[in-house]
Amino acid sequence: MKLKTTFTAAALSLAASTAFAADDVTLQLKWVTQAQFAGYYVALENGYYSEEDLNVTILPGGPDIAPTQVLAGGGADVTVEWMPAALAAREKGLPMVNIAQPFKSSGMMLTCRKDAGIETTEDFTGKTLGVWFFGNEFPFLSWMSQLGIPTEGGENGVEVLRQGFNVDPLLNGQAACISTMTYNEYWQVIDGGLTPEDLVTFKYEDQGVATLEDGLYVLEENLSDPAFVDKMTRFVRASMRGWKWAEENPEDAAMIVLEYDQTGAQTEAHQIRMMGEVALLTAGSNGALDPADYERTVASLLAGGSDPVITREPEGAWTHAITDAALN
């Protein structure tokens, strides 16, 4: 009788633990652990994911990691990606869908040296411009197409330098301009010895070619699974709690990010400064994609003359189903 009771209790305990086991979610970041992704680390550290019965694993990105490929290969349930790369991938057959948009504004800029003869966009011709690839080149190519500037070099075009993920080409004069983000590389240039007076910056938003950055994307086929939808609803709700906390507590959020940085490459001062800039980009977003921002992004990507980033209006590339459920 005692053995039976013990066995029954153990079985019930196992059943209970199974019934209440947290759902696993793997998030692939677009880049390395830094304040650009603070909301997710805050949600993890502050227990917001646990409160939603989620066991979240955050995978850092890097120069050799393409979020779209990780998602396609089943290595993540959800990924952080820029919309141009996601829409380009969708047109090529990878059905990525935007389920949330924590970033309201774009932080992308072209940062140029004044002593390279750059004052306006008309001065780009004949110059070497540093551009990130791996999907990050699409906004730049769309912008150059709208300006009517070829990207194959020559006096009337620009020479595109495949920029690594550093600012060396600008510091050593290899390029007249390089790609930077308001919250990261621009400040690396300043830390590298140049002053704001030495530079001229062209924010993509000011040029009318800003596209959406750092949205959350999943594979379309998974949205037909009610359990997956429920899991993503809880994930987005907890993540947005993390983002709003990070906006209100930027220094504390930066310190949380540093705790999760396994490389030790980030500095406290840089991450605090980055978080302050990132908070400006997430401000105004409750997580739901603004259709007007989406349409602006699509229009920019379609306006590429003979070589647009996408060739047709996307269908089914975003949904409010997750954020409607998460925010209500």
C-alpha positions, 0 to 999 in steps of 0.5 A, a space after each residue: 500500500 505504501 509503495 502504491 501511494 508513493 508511486 501514485 504521488 510520484 506520477 501525479 507530481 510528474 504529470 503536474 510538472 509536465 502540465 505546467 512546464 514553461 513553453 520554450 521560445 528561442 529568439 535570434 538577435 540581429 547582432 551581438 548582445 548590446 543595448 539594441 536588444 535591451 528589452 528582451 534581456 530586461 524581460 528575461 532578467 526581470 522575470 516577465 517571460 517566466 510570468 508568461 510561462 515561457 522559457 526563453 533562450 536568446 541567441 546573439 547574432 554576429 558578422 557570420 549569422 544571418 537571422 533569416 537563415 537561422 529562422 529558415 533552418 528552424 534554429 529559432 522560433 522568432 528573430 529580430 530583423 530589419 524589414 527590407 531584409 525580411 521582405 526581400 527574403 519573402 519575395 525569394 520564397 522565405 515566408 517571414 511575417 512581422 508579428 510586432 514592431 518594437 522600434 518606431 523610428 530608424 537609427 540608420 545613418 551615413 556618416 561622412 568626413 567633411 574633409 573628403 568633400 562631402 556636404 550634400 548628397 550631390 557630393 557622393 558621386 566619385 566617392 567610396 561609401 561603406 555599406 553593410 551587407 547581409 541584408 543591411 544593404 537594401 535601404 542604401 541601394 534603394 536610396 542611391 537608386 532614388 537619387 539616380 546614383 549608380 553603385 558600380 563606381 565611376 565619376 557619376 557613381 559611387 564605389 561601394 565598399 563592403 564595410 565590416 562591422 567597424 568604423 575603420 574605413 572612415 577613420 583611416 580615410 579608406 571611405 568618404 562615408 560609412 554606414 552607422 547607427 545613431 546608437 552605436 557606430 556613430 559614437 565609435 567614430 567619435 571615440 576614434 578621435 573625430 569630432 561632430 564638427 569633422 562630420 556630416 551625417 545623413 539620417 535615412 529618415 531625413 532623406 525620406 528613405 527610412 525603413 523599419 528596423 528591428 521587428 519581430 518575425 516568424 515563419 508564416 506556416 507557424 501562425 496556423 498553429 494556435 499553440 504557437 500563436 498563443 506562445 508568441 502572444 505571451 512572448 510579445 507581451 512580456 517583451 514589450 514590458 521589457 522595452 518599456 521598462 528599459 525606456 524608463 530605466 536606461 542605465 539599469 537596462 544597460 547594466 542588465 545587458 552587460 550582465 548577459 554579454 559573455 564576450 566582455 567586449 562592451 563597456 558600461 559607458 557605451 552601453 548606457 549611451 546606446 540605451 539612451 539612443 535606442 530609447 528614442 527609437 522605441 518610444 512611441 511604439 506599443 509593439 503593434 506595427 503601424 501600417 503607415 510605416 509599413 507602407 512607407 517602407 514598401 514604397 521605398 523598397 519598390 522605388 528602385 528603378 530598374 533594380 528595386 529591392 523588391 519587385 512587387 507589393 508584398 502580401 501577408 507580410 505582417 499581422 496584428 493578430 499577435 499584438 492585438 491579443 498581447 495588448 488587450 
